[in-house]
Amino acid sequence: MQARDRLAATGSDASSRLSAHLHFGCVSPVEVATRTRDQAGPDALLRKLCWRDFFLQLLAANPSLPREDLRPRRDRWRNDEETLARWREGSTGYPIVDAGMRQLAREGWLGNRARLIVASFLTKTLGQDWRHGAAHFARLLVDADVANNVGNWQWMAGTGVDTRPNRVLNPVRQAKRHDPDGAYVRRHVLELADVDAAYVHEPWKAPAAAIPRGYPAPIDDADVAAA
């Protein structure tokens, strides 16, 4: 697994943390590419710069992108304010999703893998409109420029440029793969800090005496199980 996909990873090996600097114009993409081209393993960063430029071009060609689906593939979205509120506050009952949403609220930043997980959960599992997610990210992310924010949200929602519009990320599988010992979840979901590793991603399966108090039951568990 690459470092950028290890949710609990910290430091420069996990992320360059350059997105905010690029967003505010403190550094240019060309300068970043030039400075990293002679370093070992710069390909992932260069690909991200290319995606960033691509979404800027996509927005320039489609000014309505923040409001309208690039490729409408869904008749309607669910409209459930309670569900949306639980996602925003990190109380869905799915630890990996809640960890991501709480990190976002606390730090104003999320790693790429966490962004994908919480976006897939909102749009594909809960069936909520991607525009709600994009608006929430725009309010909290320090690097939320319009093109990349809406471009990535539409990509995950299946209404954008993803060639696999039906892609769904199962949160439990993602958690076990990218946070195998639960370190990321424990860091951000304090109710689960002392839960055994065997149950940290599925606390509802823990013995009754070990189920953490104050942590909510899973939301829409039938839909998640089918993903």
Secondary structure, DSSP 8 states (H G I E B T S, - for coil): --GGG-TT--STTT----HHHHHTTSS-HHHHHHHHTTSSS-HHHHHHHHHHHHHHHHHHH-TTTTTS-SS---S--B--HHHHHHHHHT-SS-HHHHHHHHHHHHHS---HHHHHHHHHIIIIIS-B-HHHHHHHHHHH-TT--HHHHHHHHHHHHTSSS-S-TT----HHHHHHHHSTT-HHHHHH-GGGTTS-TTTTT-GGGS-GGGS-TT----SSHHHHHH-
